Amino acid sequence: MTDSAQIVRVNLGPRSYDIEIDAGNLAAAGRFVADRARADHAVLITDEHVEKPHAVAVAESLAESLSRIDLLVIEPGEPAKSIETAAALWERLLQLGTDRQSLVVAVGGGVVGDLAGFVAATFARGLRFVQVPTTLLAQVDSSVGGKVGINLPDAKNMVGAFLQPLGVLVDTTTLQTLAGREYLAGLGEVVKYGVILDAEFFAYLESHVAELLARGHEALVHVIARCCRLKGDVVQQDEREETGLRAVLNYGHTFAHAFEALAGYGTLLHGEAVAMGMSCASRLAERLGLVDSRFTARQCKLLSALGLPVEPPPLEPDLVLRLMAHDKKVEHGHLRFVLPARMGHCELVEAVNSDELREVLR
């Protein structure tokens, strides 16, 4: 590990784990796994975009301590997060003789992590699981917290499970090979953490736009570690989203998931949809008197400076409302929204008037 490495601990009793953030530590994946699990067999799941060089590098490192490595490669993109792909992976695991002593290692972005984690959670009633996220969005958000799942045609992440990983290995050098649009999309989730939990962090982002756009190592290590710490703190208090506290992590997502589904999965990147959704949520909070227009303008200014879209896509509002009705935050027939009350603090608001939503979407 280098001098700049950071370790974030997620304390969940027997399900506790470390997030190791460094540069060049992909080559130490074998050491990372060996420190956390005794195993002879690992199934490494990745996609065609990440297979070379990242997944191959992880496989080579794992081979130093494990006797058998199987590499399974899926098609890239959100459409792969489906029951069909999951079923195909279950069949491959069966053919490979995978058992409860095997490990599943996810190497890739949020789609790979969510899908591989879901397969691990459901095959043989649960396999051990390690996350090696290679996109910014996955490094700051989806690889942490134990949510895994797949999409239904009209509802994102509606079929899933909670499966905490044995550990999360983050190598910031993987971001240097990430396509520009994918990298910027990850910054949408980064901004989210400032808005919902940490006003000082939001101000840090405002003053470090240039470094973030340049993918500077020091800024990235700080940002990734801070996001993981913020999310870890929430997960420690509400691991299975039972008290409502963890719902704040879904700021902007009720809008975003509907935008993604209506646009067609893969048309909008998740972080792009989240940026749009955050802007809509802030405007809704304005209409309800929770924040003023200056709050929304400040949020949108930072998102725009980071190259993210802030206007919702041209979709029929009633179609968006219909998709929102499938959101996981619906309770007793009422749709709940995570809305900002001030920078660094959000609240869960219930029974929002449909006409207010239509106005925001227009």
Sequence and secondary structure as in RCSB ss.txt:
>XXXX:A:sequence
MTDSAQIVRVNLGPRSYDIEIDAGNLAAAGRFVADRARADHAVLITDEHVEKPHAVAVAESLAESLSRIDLLVIE
PGEPAKSIETAAALWERLLQLGTDRQSLVVAVGGGVVGDLAGFVAATFARGLRFVQVPTTLLAQVDSSVGGKVGI
NLPDAKNMVGAFLQPLGVLVDTTTLQTLAGREYLAGLGEVVKYGVILDAEFFAYLESHVAELLARGHEALVHVIA
RCCRLKGDVVQQDEREETGLRAVLNYGHTFAHAFEALAGYGTLLHGEAVAMGMSCASRLAERLGLVDSRFTARQC
KLLSALGLPVEPPPLEPDLVLRLMAHDKKVEHGHLRFVLPARMGHCELVEAVNSDELREVLR
>XXXX:A:secstr
  TT EEEEE  GGG EEEEEESSGGGGHHHHHHTT   SEEEEEEETTTIIIIIHHHHHHHTTT SEEEEEEE 
 SGGGSSHHHHHHHHHHHHHTT  TT EEEEEESHHHHHHHHHHHHHGGG  EEEEEE SHHIIIIITSSSEEEE
EETTEEEEEEEE   SEEEEEGGGGGGS HHHHHHHHHHHHHHHHHH HHHHHHHHHTHHHHHTT HHHHHHHHH
HHHHHHHHHHHH TTS SSGGGGGGTTHHHHHHHHHHH BTTB HHHHHHHHHHHHHHHHHHTTSS HHHHHHHH
HHHHHTT   S  S  HHHHHHHHTT TT BTTB  EEEEEETTEEEEE    HHHHHHHH 
